[in-house]
């Protein structure tokens, strides 16, 4: 299997959901950037990503001598789940180790515009505090900076730039970018504030003076909007790295279908990072995992994007009468065996359950020791 360094991640407008990953232990300790070669830093920055825009620009950044800045914007809107938390935490750690100063923007104003928690500011802020704890529990480096959007919007220049972005774009383009909010274009007809959201996200990137923006594939429209407008406005280009989106537990359909992705607004589709063992077991037991079928299969996606990047192998334990234990050295081999019918869904689910329980042991214990932030959000959600 060739690494992303050998063939490069995809750099095009539409990315295949079948993403090859490097088999490097999740949140493993890596050398500091100063002791790594350019190629090692590049491989670290791009591993387990679905798309890089552009590879050439990223290499140029890493080969320069300036201090590099990267960010991810997180809308405080609910509980952190497998579809975002571990994958994004890994990428933040990768970028930090590759030499970027990493910022997590807790987008409280954006959450308000997006009607999260009914627009209640106290609940949004409580969720922001929980997000900080959640990403720390997942191993994001201690030097990561957390700031609220509220800290940016107090500057009048911020709003000048929001207006500049709005004037440089069209209503149609802003409506198309509303998909970053999980909203349909028609919703702007009832609430014009929805059109401000994409302009704010573009302004966030400029205000933070970033070199790289990280997000899931659902954030692609916002990052491309920034890149398209940057040349018009005399702003520097920013590299975008997008992580894969995971299907919800209900599965089915294409992996890039936003309606079927794991979503905290649909708790029945999620495994949360602090779920107890019994809850993980029950959710996996009920999850969509038809024999021989790959498309929209969340159990196989967990293997591809969460488990193999963490380990060099995956051991499936099964009874001797069913073939005995088998070890897969990479995801491709596991998928091929599954498609041929050599691996039963029940045996695969058992392996994934055990592996996820182990993967989430850190966050689970973290919140057992420090439950306050989680309990506040759960109380608001009625969870």
N, C-alpha and C positions, 0 to 999 in steps of 0.2 A: 504494500500500500504506500503510495507516494504522499508525502506531507504537503500541507498548503504551501510551504516554501518552494517545493519543487514545481508545482503547477500554478500556484497563486490562487487566492480566493476569487470568486466571481466578481467581475467589475462590469456590470451591465444593468440595464433597466429592469429586467426580470430575472430573478435568481431561482434556481432549482432548489426545492426543499431537501433534496438529497445531498447533504453536506458532509464532506470528509473531515474527520477530526484527528488531531494529534493525540496520541495516547500518553498524556502526561497527568500525573496525579492531581486531582482537584485541590486547589489552594496549596499546592506543595511549595516548599521553600525553594526559591530560585535565586541565582546570583544577582547582586545589585547591577544596575545598568552599566556602571563604569567598568565592570569586570567582564562584560559580555561583548561579543562581536556584533556588528550591525545585523548580520543574518540571524543571530540568536534573538536579538531584540525584535526584529521583524516577525519571526516565527511566533514569539510570545504574544505579540500584539494581535496577530490575525487568527490564532488557533481557535477552533470551535466557533467561528463566526460564519454567518451566511453570506455576507457581502461586505466588500471594502470599496469605498469610492473616494479616491482611487488608490490603487496599489502603488503607482509611481509617486504620487504625492506623499504617501506614507513613508516610502523609502527616503524621499528627499528630506522629510521632517527628521527622521531618525539619524540621517547622516549629517545634519547640521549641528551647530554648537549652542543654539539657544535653548533656554528652559522651555519645556513643552507643557501645555495645559490641555487636559481632557475633562469631559464632564458627562454625566447622565442626568436627565431631568426626570424626577419621579413625582407623579401626582398623588398626594396622600389621599387615598380613596378606599382603603379596606385592608384586608389581611394579605400578607406576602405568601405567594404560593410557588410551587415548583416550576411553573411556566416562566417565571421571571427571576425570582430571588437567587437561586444557586448559579444560574447561567450568567446573570449580570454581575453578581459578586465576584465570580471567577474572572470575568473580563476586567473589572475594576482592579483586581489584584494583579492581573497580567500587565495592564497598562502602567500601573505604579512601578512594577518591577522592570518594565521596559524603559522607564525614565520619565514618565509623565507625572506632573502634579495633578492629582485627581480631585474633582469637586462633585459632590452630589447636591443637585439643586432640588430642594423640597418645594414643589410648585404649588404653594397654597393658594395664590390668586387664581391659578389655572383650575385648581379643584373647585374653587368657588364659582367660576364661570361655567364649569362643567356640572354644576348642581350636585356635587358630592356632599353627602351628609346634609342634604337639604339646604346647603349654603350656610351652615352653622360654623362660624369661624373657630369657636372653641373646640369643636369636634375635629375640624380639619387640622388644627394645630396639634391636638392630642395624637392624631394619626401620624403626623410628621415626626413627633417624638418617638412613636413606635417604630417608624421606618428606620430611624437612626439605630435603634436597638436591634432591629431585625437584620440589617446589613452588617452590623458589627458581629452579630451571632454567627453570620455566615463566613466570617473571616476576612472582611474588607480591611485593608491595612489601617493601622491606628492613625497614620498621618493623613488620611483622607479628610477633606474639608467638607463640612455640611453647612449649607446656607439656605435660608428661606427666600422665596421670590419677594416677599415683603421687604427684604433688605435691599433689593434692587429697585423697586418701584418708587421708593421715596425720593429718588433723584429725578429732577425734572427732565434731564437729558434722556432718561430712559423713555419717557412718554413722547418726547420729540422723535426719537428713533422709531417708536411704534407707529407714529403717524407717517414718518418717511417710508417705512416698509409698506404701510397700507397704500400710500400714494403711488409707490413703485409697482404695485401688484394690481390685480383686478378682483372684483367680487367673485367671479367664477373660479379664479385660482384659489382664493381663500376658502371657498366652499369645498373645493376638491380636497384641500388640506385638512378639512374637518374630520377626516377619517382617523387622524391621530388622536382624536378625542373619543373615538368609538361612536361618532355621531353621523347622522345622515345629512346631506346638504340641505334638505328641506327644513330642518330644524332651525336654521338661521332666519327663516321667514317669521318665526314666532319669537325669537330671542336674538336680537342683533349682536349681543355681546359675544355670541359664539364665533363671530367673524374676527374678533379681536385676538382670540386664543392663538391662531397660527402666527399672527404678527408679533405677539409677545414672545413666542418660542424662538422666532428668528432673532428678535432683539436680545433675548437672554444670551444667545450664543455670542453675539457681538459684544455685549456688555461685559461678559466674563473673559473676553479677549482669548478665545479658545483656539486651539490648533486641531482638536479632534472632538467629535460628538459621537457618543455611544448611545445606542438604543436598540429596541427590538425592531423587527421588520415593519411593525405597525407605525414606527416613527419616521419611516423613510420619506413620506411626503413633506414633513417639516424640514428635514435636513436638506432635501433637494430644493425646497423653496428658498432656504438660506443660500445655497450655492448658486441658484439662478439669479438671485437679487444682489449677491455680493459684488459682482463686477459692475452692476449699475450704480451701486452706492459707494464704490471705492473701498469696500471692506475686504479683508483678506479671505482667501478661500479656506475652508475647513474640511478636513478629512472626515468621512462618516464611516463608522463600523456598525453593522447591524447583526444582531444575534437572532437565531432561529426562534420561531414561535411554536409552542407545543400545543397539540390538540388537547381538548378537554377530555375528561374520563369517558364522556359519552361517545367520543370518537366519531368515525365516519367522515366521508368527504375528503377534500384536499387539505393538506397541512397548512396552506396559506389562506384558508378561508377564515376570515376574522370571526364569523358567526359561530364557528366550531372550536375556536381556540380556548385554552384554559383561561378563565376570567374570574377575578375575585367578586365581580358583580353577580356571578352565578356559582355560588358555593358548591353546588352539587357536581360541578365540573372539575373541582380542585382538590389537590392535596396541599395543605398548608404546611409551612416549614416547621411549625411547632405542634403538629398533630400528634397525639399519643399513638403508640404502637397499634393498639386495637383499632383505631380509626383508619390507619394506613392499611391494615390487613383487610378491613371490610371494604374500603374504597377500591382497592386493587381487585378484590374478589369480584366486585360488580362491574369492573371497567370493561369497556369494549375491547375485545381481543379475538376476532374470528380466526379460525385456523387458516394458515397459508396466506393470509391477507396482510399487506404492508401499509397500503394507503390509509391514512387516518387512524392508524393503530397507535394509541398513546403508550402502550406498554413497550412496543419496539422503540418508540421515540425516546422514552426514558433511558433505554439501553444506549441508544446512539448519542444522545446529547448530555446525559447526566452521568451514566455509569462507566462507559468506556473511556471518556476523557479523564476519569478519576483513577482508573486502574488499567493495567496491561492485559487483563483477562477477566472473564466472567465465568464462574463455575455454576453449572446447573445441576442441582442435586435431584436425583430421581431413583425410583426403585429399580432393582436389577431386572425385573420382568419387563420394565419399560425401557431398557437399554443401559441402565446404570448412569453414574455421573458422567458429565461431559464438560470439557473446558473449551471455551471459545477465546481465541487470541485477539480477535478484533470483531467489530460490528458486522462487517461484510460477511464473515463466515457464519455468524449467528443468523443473520437475515436469510442467507441462502438455505441454511438448514430448516428454518421456519417455513419458508416458501415450499420446500420439498416435502413438508409434512413430517420431518424427522424430529421435530420439537413440538410437543403438545402445549397448547395455551396454558393449561393448568400448571405444568412444570415451569414454564417461563414466568408466569405470574408469581409462583412461589419464590423463585430466585429474585425477581424484581422487588418483591415485598421485603425480603431479608436485606437486600442491598439498600433500599430506600430508608429502612429503619436505621441502618448503620450510618448512612449519609446524613440523616437529620438528627443524629444523636447530639451533635454540638448545639444547634439551635434549641432543641428540646430542653437540654440541661441548662442552657443559658437563661431561658425564660422561666425555668423552675426556680432559679436563683434570683432573677430580677423580673417578677411578673407584673409590676405596676403598669408599665406602658401598654402591655398587651391587654390587661384587664380593662383599662379605660376604653380602648377601642372596642373590645368585645361587648362592653356595657352599652356603648352607643349603637352598635350593630344589633344588639339583642342576641348575640351568639352565645 
